[in-house]
Amino acid sequence: MTSIGRHIPWPVMRVLKYRWPRAYHLFRYGVSNANTLEHWDDAWRRHGSDGYRATGEVWPIRERVLEAVPRGSKVLDIGCGVGEMLTLLQERNGCECYGVDIAPSAIEIVRAKGIKAEVTTLPAIPYGDSAFDACVCTETLEHVSDAKKTIKEICRVLRPGGLVIISVPNGLVDEEDVHVHRFTESGLTNLLHSYFSVSRIEMAVAGKDVSLVAVCRKPV
């Protein structure tokens, strides 16, 4: 907690956390977004190659992705972590897989699995226009300073008619301190409609985690 943050009553900080999360970050962490390269590099080094959900179970969001992405697609995972989703897409759907993530330690692990991956800080995506048949971005947008520019970049690297699947925590129940956006279904829909045709937005529940999963297409 910053020196200023320590003098702000907790009820006020709690309102900031849910309504103005970037102001909350500024008072708590001293920066408007604590999701830095250093933060995530350290997190992935601590969590290791097995990632956050090292249970062997395919949790609901990943099941939705596997069901939606056609076999043999060229796929980019934005915010790929250590490549758990990419590994599943490669093994189950026969996809040609690529990934990007902010953390060098995570990308090292992805590359060790034989998957092509690059370190980047969103919204920048270091691939050419219309390069992919499908893009996946799960539980990542809530960490990114500029979500709209990130969506624009995803649209740029996706081919016309291509598939995009995006999941975010449901902002109505999201409790995570490090999130700088709290997405509602209407807010996510409005964000995506600027660049994509939104086919559907569904709920995915895993224990206490509740996420919104959007399936979209880039207009031809």
C-alpha positions in Angstrom: 0.0 0.0 0.0 1.3 3.5 -0.9 1.7 6.2 1.8 -1.4 8.0 0.4 -3.4 4.7 0.1 -2.8 4.0 3.8 -4.7 7.1 4.7 -7.8 6.3 2.6 -10.5 4.5 4.5 -11.0 0.9 3.3 -14.7 1.5 2.3 -13.5 4.2 -0.1 -10.7 1.9 -1.4 -13.3 -0.8 -2.0 -15.5 1.5 -4.1 -12.4 2.4 -6.1 -11.5 -1.3 -6.6 -14.8 -2.1 -8.2 -15.7 1.2 -10.0 -12.4 2.8 -10.8 -9.8 -0.1 -10.6 -7.0 2.0 -12.1 -7.3 4.6 -9.4 -7.3 1.8 -6.9 -4.1 0.5 -8.4 -2.5 3.9 -8.2 -3.3 4.3 -4.4 -2.5 0.6 -3.6 0.5 -0.1 -5.8 1.8 3.3 -6.8 1.1 2.7 -10.6 -2.1 2.8 -12.6 -1.7 -0.8 -13.7 0.3 -3.3 -11.6 0.3 -5.9 -14.4 3.9 -5.2 -15.4 6.3 -7.5 -17.2 8.1 -7.9 -13.8 4.9 -8.8 -12.0 4.0 -11.6 -14.5 7.5 -12.8 -15.0 7.8 -13.4 -11.3 4.3 -15.0 -11.1 5.1 -17.5 -13.9 8.4 -18.4 -12.3 6.6 -19.1 -9.1 3.7 -21.1 -10.7 6.1 -23.0 -13.0 5.5 -25.0 -16.2 2.2 -26.4 -15.0 0.5 -23.0 -14.9 -2.3 -21.8 -12.6 -4.6 -24.8 -13.0 -2.3 -27.8 -12.8 -5.0 -30.4 -12.2 -5.0 -32.2 -15.5 -8.7 -31.2 -15.8 -9.8 -29.2 -18.8 -11.7 -26.3 -17.2 -14.9 -24.9 -18.8 -13.4 -22.0 -20.8 -10.9 -24.3 -22.5 -13.7 -26.8 -23.3 -15.5 -23.9 -25.1 -12.4 -23.0 -27.0 -11.8 -26.6 -28.1 -15.4 -27.0 -29.2 -15.3 -23.8 -31.2 -11.9 -23.8 -33.0 -12.0 -25.9 -36.2 -9.5 -28.7 -36.7 -6.3 -27.7 -38.4 -6.7 -23.9 -37.8 -3.8 -21.6 -37.5 -4.4 -20.2 -34.0 -2.9 -17.4 -31.9 -3.3 -17.4 -28.2 -3.1 -13.8 -26.8 -1.9 -14.0 -23.2 -0.9 -17.6 -23.6 0.9 -18.1 -20.3 2.9 -21.3 -20.4 0.9 -22.7 -23.3 -1.7 -24.9 -21.7 -4.4 -23.9 -24.1 -2.1 -24.1 -27.1 -1.0 -27.6 -26.1 -4.6 -28.7 -26.0 -5.4 -27.1 -29.4 -2.4 -28.8 -30.9 -3.1 -32.3 -29.5 -6.9 -32.4 -29.7 -7.7 -30.2 -32.7 -4.5 -30.6 -34.8 -4.0 -26.8 -34.9 -0.9 -24.8 -35.9 -0.3 -22.9 -32.8 1.3 -19.6 -31.9 1.3 -17.6 -28.7 2.2 -14.2 -27.2 2.6 -13.2 -23.5 4.1 -10.4 -21.5 6.3 -12.8 -19.4 9.6 -14.0 -20.8 9.7 -16.9 -18.3 6.3 -18.1 -19.6 7.4 -17.8 -23.3 10.5 -19.9 -22.6 8.3 -22.7 -21.4 6.0 -22.4 -24.5 9.0 -22.6 -26.8 10.4 -25.6 -24.9 7.1 -27.3 -25.9 7.9 -26.7 -29.6 5.3 -24.0 -30.0 6.2 -20.7 -31.7 5.7 -17.8 -29.3 6.8 -14.2 -28.7 7.1 -11.8 -25.8 5.0 -8.7 -26.1 3.1 -6.1 -24.1 -0.4 -5.7 -25.3 -1.9 -4.0 -27.2 1.1 -4.8 -29.5 0.9 -8.1 -31.3 4.0 -8.9 -33.4 2.4 -10.7 -36.3 1.2 -9.6 -39.8 -2.2 -8.6 -41.0 -4.8 -11.4 -41.4 -2.2 -14.0 -40.3 -4.5 -16.3 -38.3 -7.7 -18.4 -38.8 -8.6 -18.0 -35.1 -7.5 -16.0 -32.1 -8.0 -16.9 -28.5 -7.7 -14.5 -25.6 -8.8 -16.0 -22.3 -8.7 -14.2 -18.9 -6.3 -11.5 -20.2 -8.2 -8.3 -21.2 -8.9 -7.5 -17.6 -5.2 -7.0 -17.0 -4.5 -4.8 -20.1 -4.3 -1.0 -19.8 -5.9 -0.4 -23.2 -8.5 -3.1 -23.9 -10.0 -1.4 -27.0 -6.6 -1.1 -28.7 -5.9 -4.8 -27.9 -9.2 -5.8 -29.5 -8.3 -3.7 -32.6 -4.9 -5.5 -32.8 -6.6 -8.9 -32.5 -8.9 -7.9 -35.4 -5.9 -6.9 -37.5 -4.1 -10.2 -37.2 -7.2 -12.3 -37.8 -8.2 -13.1 -41.3 -11.6 -11.9 -42.7 -14.3 -14.4 -41.5 -11.9 -15.7 -38.8 -13.0 -16.8 -35.4 -12.2 -15.1 -32.1 -13.0 -16.4 -28.6 -12.5 -14.0 -25.7 -13.2 -14.7 -22.0 -13.1 -12.3 -19.1 -14.1 -12.6 -15.5 -17.7 -11.5 -14.8 -17.2 -8.0 -13.4 -20.3 -8.4 -11.2 -18.5 -11.0 -9.0 -14.9 -10.4 -9.9 -12.8 -9.9 -6.7 -9.2 -9.9 -8.1 -7.1 -6.9 -7.0 -4.8 -6.9 -10.1 -7.7 -6.5 -12.6 -7.9 -3.0 -14.1 -11.2 -3.7 -15.9 -14.5 -5.2 -14.6 -16.5 -6.3 -17.6 -20.2 -6.8 -17.6 -21.9 -8.6 -20.5 -23.2 -5.4 -22.0 -19.8 -3.7 -21.6 -18.0 -6.6 -23.3 -20.6 -6.7 -26.1 -20.1 -3.0 -26.8 -16.3 -3.4 -26.8 -16.4 -6.3 -29.3 -19.1 -4.9 -31.6 -16.7 -2.2 -32.7 -14.6 -4.8 -34.6 -16.5 -8.2 -34.7 -19.8 -9.8 -35.3 -20.7 -11.3 -31.8 -22.3 -14.7 -32.2 -22.9 -15.3 -28.5 -21.7 -14.6 -25.0 -22.1 -17.4 -22.5 -21.3 -17.9 -18.8 -18.6 -20.4 -17.8 -18.4 -21.4 -14.1 -15.5 -23.2 -12.4 -15.8 -23.3 -8.7 -16.0 -19.7 -7.5 -14.8 -18.4 -10.9 -17.5 -17.0 -13.2 -16.4 -15.8 -16.6 -18.1 -14.4 -19.7 -17.1 -16.2 -22.9 -17.7 -14.4 -26.2 -17.6 -16.2 -29.6 -17.2 -13.7 -32.5 -16.3 -13.5 -36.2 -14.4 -10.9 -38.1 -16.6 -9.5 -40.9 -15.6 -10.7 -44.4 
